[in-house]
Amino acid sequence: MSGDGALEGLLHANVPPALLPGLVFGRQFMANIAIKITTIKREARQKRHERGLRVRHMREVEGKTAFVSGGASGIGRGMARAFADAGMNVMIGDIEDAPMQALVSELRQAGAQAECVRVDVCDRDAVMAAADATEARFGKVHVVCNNAGVLVDGRSEKVDMDNWNWVVDVNLWGVVYGFQAFIPKILSHGEGGHVVNTASMAGMVNFRGSGPYNATKFAVVALSETLMEEHRKDNLGVSVLCPGAVNTKIAESGRNRPGRYGGTDDSVNAPMAALLPDAIDPDIVGRQVLEAIRDDQSYIFTDPGLRRHIAERFRRIGLGFDWAENCAALK
Ligand SMILES: NC(=O)c1ccc[n+]([C@@H]2O[C@H](COP(=O)([O-])OP(=O)(O)OC[C@H]3O[C@@H](n4cnc5c(N)ncnc54)[C@H](O)[C@@H]3O)[C@@H](O)[C@H]2O)c1
């Protein structure tokens, strides 16, 4: 008896001889299926591996062009400074003229190629025109940072419709128009590129008194994750920026509220303002974004200590699944 035969004998010691051929056939059949599954899994892994190794060209950013919406202040200005410092051409798009012009002068004095275009990101045609202007000025565009954003506070049911519409139009539609305008241009030249959408930690966990803001930032995370999937095979990286508190003028967002949403509001968002003195410097966030583009990092968190809030949210979501497992209606 061969070694294999001895093994078969041991394995089937208690099986009646008449059933043995069927059993051996069944085992062979199952073994073939297992081999097939293993092969399919190996091929899928190989494909994923190849996708992971696909050449991304954004490690080298010098001479490439970035557009930054909301680039005149805070985090956007930090990005513009970091990009210019790395030798990139920078186009700043903002609704606020004076600080935008001041930044362009600053960047040019430092030797950078910088330009600006006045744009209200709620206006789709204006965002399209800003993309055209960027291409016309620098030839090609490689990076788009959909960063302009505004904050209003108040309980969700009490925020008036002007403010709801304003926050949704800037924070959500502004991002949508931005990637609609720029992604086709980035893909057109074949040199690769990157999309950075600014969400917030408020796109990961909900903050009391910020319903419209939370809703738009969750939407920006959802859209960014969708873009990551849709462009997995393209030479286009996608990142979603989820900052914690950053020391900017976000608490004074009303300074830029257009007339159709109720006009300028000089009030300061007190809960947000209270966080700012201890908050991170926006220029650090700008450098972090540049690093994330080079590393092709999908999620950009400015405060690793906030991970526990996300873990807590998932713990609570998990309780929902625990409940569903015992839910009478599903029995
Ligand atoms: N500061 C924070 O703590 C913090 C935290 C998380 C996320 N964020 C997000 O970061 C982004 C940048 O905000 P910031 O903190 O630098 O605030 P900021 O107020 O300093 O800068 C926002 C910029 O957006 C511009 N802007 C506003 N409305 C615009 C419009 N309709 N069209 C074009 N530009 C417009 C403003 O003029 C300003 O230059 C926002 O999306 C914000 O939600 C900020």
The ligand as a MOL file (V3000), in Angstrom:
LIG
                    3D

  0  0  0     0  0            999 V3000
M  V30 BEGIN CTAB
M  V30 COUNTS 44 48 0 0 0
M  V30 BEGIN ATOM
M  V30 1 N -10.3900 76.0250 11.2400 0
M  V30 2 C -10.7990 74.8560 11.6630 0
M  V30 3 O -10.7320 74.5280 12.8750 0
M  V30 4 C -11.3260 73.8500 10.6870 0
M  V30 5 C -11.5150 72.5350 11.1380 0
M  V30 6 C -12.0050 71.6040 10.2450 0
M  V30 7 C -12.2610 71.9530 8.9340 0
M  V30 8 N -12.0640 73.2270 8.5130 0 CHG=1
M  V30 9 C -12.3500 73.5520 7.1200 0
M  V30 10 O -11.2170 74.1510 6.5330 0
M  V30 11 C -11.6210 74.9010 5.3890 0
M  V30 12 C -10.9380 76.2450 5.4130 0
M  V30 13 O -11.4330 76.9970 6.5050 0
M  V30 14 P -10.4790 77.8370 7.4650 0
M  V30 15 O -10.5620 77.2330 8.7920 0
M  V30 16 O -9.1630 78.0390 6.8380 0 CHG=-1
M  V30 17 O -11.3200 79.1930 7.5440 0
M  V30 18 P -11.0200 80.6540 6.9790 0
M  V30 19 O -12.2810 81.4040 7.2030 0
M  V30 20 O -9.7760 81.1830 7.5610 0
M  V30 21 O -10.8050 80.3970 5.4200 0
M  V30 22 C -11.8790 80.0810 4.5860 0
M  V30 23 C -11.6520 80.7060 3.2110 0
M  V30 24 O -12.7400 80.3660 2.3570 0
M  V30 25 C -13.1290 81.5370 1.6500 0
M  V30 26 N -14.5240 81.4420 1.2300 0
M  V30 27 C -15.6370 81.4950 2.0020 0
M  V30 28 N -16.7220 81.4220 1.2360 0
M  V30 29 C -16.3000 81.3180 -0.0400 0
M  V30 30 C -16.9640 81.2020 -1.2810 0
M  V30 31 N -18.2970 81.1900 -1.3740 0
M  V30 32 N -16.2280 81.0950 -2.3920 0
M  V30 33 C -14.8820 81.1220 -2.3250 0
M  V30 34 N -14.1930 81.2390 -1.1840 0
M  V30 35 C -14.9020 81.3290 -0.0470 0
M  V30 36 C -12.8910 82.6390 2.6520 0
M  V30 37 O -12.8210 83.9230 2.0290 0
M  V30 38 C -11.5960 82.2150 3.2870 0
M  V30 39 O -10.4980 82.6950 2.5610 0
M  V30 40 C -13.1450 74.9670 5.4650 0
M  V30 41 O -13.6870 74.0300 4.5500 0
M  V30 42 C -13.4540 74.5640 6.8790 0
M  V30 43 O -14.7300 74.0020 7.0140 0
M  V30 44 C -11.6070 74.1820 9.3720 0
M  V30 END ATOM
M  V30 BEGIN BOND
M  V30 1 1 1 2
M  V30 2 2 2 3
M  V30 3 1 2 4
M  V30 4 1 4 5
M  V30 5 2 4 44
M  V30 6 2 5 6
M  V30 7 1 6 7
M  V30 8 2 7 8
M  V30 9 1 8 9
M  V30 10 1 8 44
M  V30 11 1 9 10
M  V30 12 1 9 42
M  V30 13 1 10 11
M  V30 14 1 11 12
M  V30 15 1 11 40
M  V30 16 1 12 13
M  V30 17 1 13 14
M  V30 18 2 14 15
M  V30 19 1 14 16
M  V30 20 1 14 17
M  V30 21 1 17 18
M  V30 22 2 18 19
M  V30 23 1 18 20
M  V30 24 1 18 21
M  V30 25 1 21 22
M  V30 26 1 22 23
M  V30 27 1 23 24
M  V30 28 1 23 38
M  V30 29 1 24 25
M  V30 30 1 25 26
M  V30 31 1 25 36
M  V30 32 1 26 27
M  V30 33 1 26 35
M  V30 34 2 27 28
M  V30 35 1 28 29
M  V30 36 1 29 30
M  V30 37 2 29 35
M  V30 38 1 30 31
M  V30 39 2 30 32
M  V30 40 1 32 33
M  V30 41 2 33 34
M  V30 42 1 34 35
M  V30 43 1 36 37
M  V30 44 1 36 38
M  V30 45 1 38 39
M  V30 46 1 40 41
M  V30 47 1 40 42
M  V30 48 1 42 43
M  V30 END BOND
M  V30 END CTAB
M  END
